[in-house]
Amino acid sequence: MICAPLRKLLRPAAVVASAPRVPDRERYYGVGDIHGRLDLSGALIDSIERDNLQSGKACTTVVMLGDLVDRGPDSAGVLMRARMAGPMAHWNPGWQQRRYAPRIIQ
């Protein structure tokens, strides 16, 4: 026989009335873990720009989630491209940027 606390834990969760969603006419892209690969980040940004144009008019935000430097051959190029991304891009520097490139991220 199942005890009451365990039965409570195993009962089905309540159905959520509506799942969180992005408001109409807004679009978000999240990018992370580029690790100094300007070649791949360039291809990714080009892909985002194409998708954004094909998806119709919206207020678009690209969120760069950190770990842009380290490991790859062109960390400086990745940082420069991230800084020049314009007003639709928001950058959250990861620990590697704070450690290896503190002057660049200011």
Contacts in CASP RR format, 6 or more apart in sequence:
PFRMAT RR
TARGET T0000
AUTHOR 0000-0000-0000
METHOD contacts of the structure
MODEL  1
MICAPLRKLLRPAAVVASAPRVPDRERYYGVGDIHGRLDLSGALIDSIER
DNLQSGKACTTVVMLGDLVDRGPDSAGVLMRARMAGPMAHWNPGWQQRRY
APRIIQ
2 10 0 8 1.000
22 28 0 8 1.000
25 57 0 8 1.000
25 58 0 8 1.000
25 59 0 8 1.000
26 58 0 8 1.000
26 59 0 8 1.000
26 60 0 8 1.000
26 61 0 8 1.000
27 52 0 8 1.000
27 55 0 8 1.000
27 58 0 8 1.000
27 59 0 8 1.000
27 60 0 8 1.000
27 61 0 8 1.000
28 60 0 8 1.000
28 61 0 8 1.000
28 62 0 8 1.000
28 63 0 8 1.000
29 48 0 8 1.000
29 51 0 8 1.000
29 52 0 8 1.000
29 60 0 8 1.000
29 61 0 8 1.000
29 62 0 8 1.000
29 63 0 8 1.000
30 62 0 8 1.000
30 63 0 8 1.000
30 64 0 8 1.000
30 65 0 8 1.000
31 41 0 8 1.000
31 44 0 8 1.000
31 45 0 8 1.000
31 48 0 8 1.000
31 62 0 8 1.000
31 63 0 8 1.000
31 64 0 8 1.000
31 65 0 8 1.000
32 64 0 8 1.000
32 65 0 8 1.000
32 66 0 8 1.000
32 67 0 8 1.000
32 68 0 8 1.000
33 65 0 8 1.000
33 66 0 8 1.000
33 67 0 8 1.000
34 40 0 8 1.000
34 41 0 8 1.000
34 44 0 8 1.000
34 64 0 8 1.000
34 66 0 8 1.000
34 67 0 8 1.000
34 68 0 8 1.000
34 78 0 8 1.000
35 67 0 8 1.000
35 68 0 8 1.000
35 69 0 8 1.000
35 70 0 8 1.000
35 71 0 8 1.000
35 72 0 8 1.000
35 75 0 8 1.000
36 68 0 8 1.000
36 69 0 8 1.000
36 70 0 8 1.000
36 71 0 8 1.000
36 72 0 8 1.000
36 73 0 8 1.000
36 74 0 8 1.000
36 75 0 8 1.000
36 77 0 8 1.000
36 78 0 8 1.000
37 71 0 8 1.000
37 72 0 8 1.000
37 73 0 8 1.000
37 74 0 8 1.000
37 78 0 8 1.000
38 73 0 8 1.000
38 74 0 8 1.000
38 77 0 8 1.000
38 78 0 8 1.000
38 81 0 8 1.000
39 74 0 8 1.000
41 68 0 8 1.000
41 78 0 8 1.000
41 81 0 8 1.000
42 81 0 8 1.000
45 62 0 8 1.000
45 81 0 8 1.000
45 85 0 8 1.000
48 62 0 8 1.000
52 58 0 8 1.000
52 60 0 8 1.000
60 88 0 8 1.000
61 88 0 8 1.000
61 89 0 8 1.000
61 90 0 8 1.000
62 85 0 8 1.000
62 88 0 8 1.000
62 89 0 8 1.000
62 90 0 8 1.000
63 89 0 8 1.000
63 90 0 8 1.000
63 91 0 8 1.000
63 92 0 8 1.000
64 82 0 8 1.000
64 85 0 8 1.000
64 89 0 8 1.000
64 90 0 8 1.000
64 91 0 8 1.000
64 92 0 8 1.000
65 92 0 8 1.000
65 94 0 8 1.000
66 91 0 8 1.000
66 92 0 8 1.000
66 93 0 8 1.000
66 94 0 8 1.000
66 96 0 8 1.000
66 97 0 8 1.000
67 94 0 8 1.000
67 96 0 8 1.000
67 97 0 8 1.000
68 75 0 8 1.000
68 78 0 8 1.000
68 79 0 8 1.000
68 82 0 8 1.000
68 91 0 8 1.000
68 93 0 8 1.000
68 94 0 8 1.000
68 96 0 8 1.000
68 97 0 8 1.000
69 75 0 8 1.000
69 78 0 8 1.000
69 79 0 8 1.000
69 96 0 8 1.000
69 97 0 8 1.000
69 100 0 8 1.000
69 101 0 8 1.000
70 96 0 8 1.000
70 100 0 8 1.000
75 100 0 8 1.000
75 101 0 8 1.000
76 104 0 8 1.000
79 97 0 8 1.000
79 101 0 8 1.000
79 104 0 8 1.000
79 105 0 8 1.000
82 89 0 8 1.000
82 91 0 8 1.000
83 91 0 8 1.000
83 104 0 8 1.000
85 91 0 8 1.000
91 105 0 8 1.000
93 105 0 8 1.000
97 104 0 8 1.000
97 105 0 8 1.000
98 105 0 8 1.000
END
